[in-house]
Amino acid sequence: MKILIAETNKPQDKFIKDSLIRNNVNVEILKADPKNSMEMKEIIIREKPDLVITNEKKSDMPASDVIREIQKNSTIKQPIFILVSGYTKLDMEYIIKKNEIEVQPVYKPYDFDELANYINNLIINKSNNNDFYEKWKEKYYNKKYIEIDKYLTELDFDALTKLGIRAKKKIYTEHEFEVLKMDLLAYYDDPEEDLSEEEKQYQKSLENTNVSREEYNKLLDKINNISKIYNL
C-alpha cells in the first residue's frame, strides 16, 4: 500500500515515518511533503495513495474540507483517511458528521507505535476482506430509517428552508437525520461560555431568517422527539 503522510507538524511527520519502519509495516511511504490542504489534494489526485494520514488543522483550510471534496468525486481513487486532531472526541464527531466524510479519527496525544499497529491492522483487513470498505461505511451509514414527514408539518419544512436546511419529505437514513439535526442545533441559543472553539465556528443566529425563537424551539422539540421515537 502507498501511504501519504500529510502532517504539517514536521516532527510528528518524522515520528510517524520512523514508527512505520520500526514496526515493519509493509507500506510504501510517498516522498511528497504537502504544506497545506490544497497541496495534499493535488498529491492525492496525482499519486493515488491507498492511505492518507493528515491532521485536521491546516494553514489554508481544514483537512476535512478537502476530504469531503475528494470523497464526493467518484473519478478520484479513494484512499483510507486517518484524521489526526487535538480537538475533543465530541468536536471531531461533529466535524465528521457535518461534512459527511468517512475517516478513521485519531486523537492527540497518541502513541506512535500504537498508530503503526493500527495502520497495519487496516492493511491486513483490507487485504483479507473484499467487504472492508462496506463494513467501514457501516459506522456512518446504517440500516435504521426515519420517516420524518410523519412528524413534521408543512410549516416545519418551511421553517427548515428559511434556516437554509434542505429537508425533503422522504425516508431518511439515521446518518442523514443526524446531519439535519446538527444543522438545526447550529441555531441553538447556547451561552457563549458553554461552547467549544470548534462549536463557535458553526454557531448561527436566527436574525434575518424569519424564524422566531419560539418557532425554532417547537421545531427542535419535534426533532428531539423523533430521536426518542427511533431510539437514536
Steps between C-alpha positions, in 0.01 A plus 500: 500500500612853421467735795507880504597664830358851490562620854601867479686462829840378372615325822169310507551414135844352572384309809219334301740396223750363753229301679381341173857392419571388858187284508563349155172625357491395134435836329661725244536845660463769236772765496252780431486762775175704485514827693125566500164348408503598132844349447377184674204482260725541195732225622210261569366552147846459344654223713183298581599387851311217672514666840542862613593619849422866548439746780175699498642850549682637195623846405254545212191295591403204721603163361136384538399747225739337254399149610137590428593624150695183425235261631228670296706462182459147361775557242767514775642180650368492858766451768433411862536820703642508852408842637715612793378778726552671832127575517278313743326183387164681504634782279652251255176302479323826419751582222474150351120495496467862390725437199357150433850354470638154569819510705676312776544765774810497721522732799811671632702411697549151363769232505686476166555125527129448570420709192736282292326184625162659428608572140631145467161363607324721242730357231440140611122551510502656154712217359298216652149635464345621175213653700737715705370832367137397540557405865691821547203703372264335746630737769329789317239341274279250676171312469277721716253708297303804621171618346529866594200611294276309743595742777570833325238733352522724192581789735789299648646431154453869415689602817787263413521659154515848656788378716686386188453131586404283204241257630305265276178308557665161473629213710828605664789278598617543857809679369295745290275571798801567726637750247163677482483515880853641527418768240202596715702500822731763349224750585463382859523785752806376689676740737831597341703362792343153455628459143831349393711693248395257227130537583527882490605478134169335413275708726234694306249773581126493430520866404379562142374140463132594563485218753422606857666345804161355599455337157856368515453349846180323391678360193795385708263330745348306208841393371605390850173308532574317172839404648324350801243313288777336295729455801782700338 
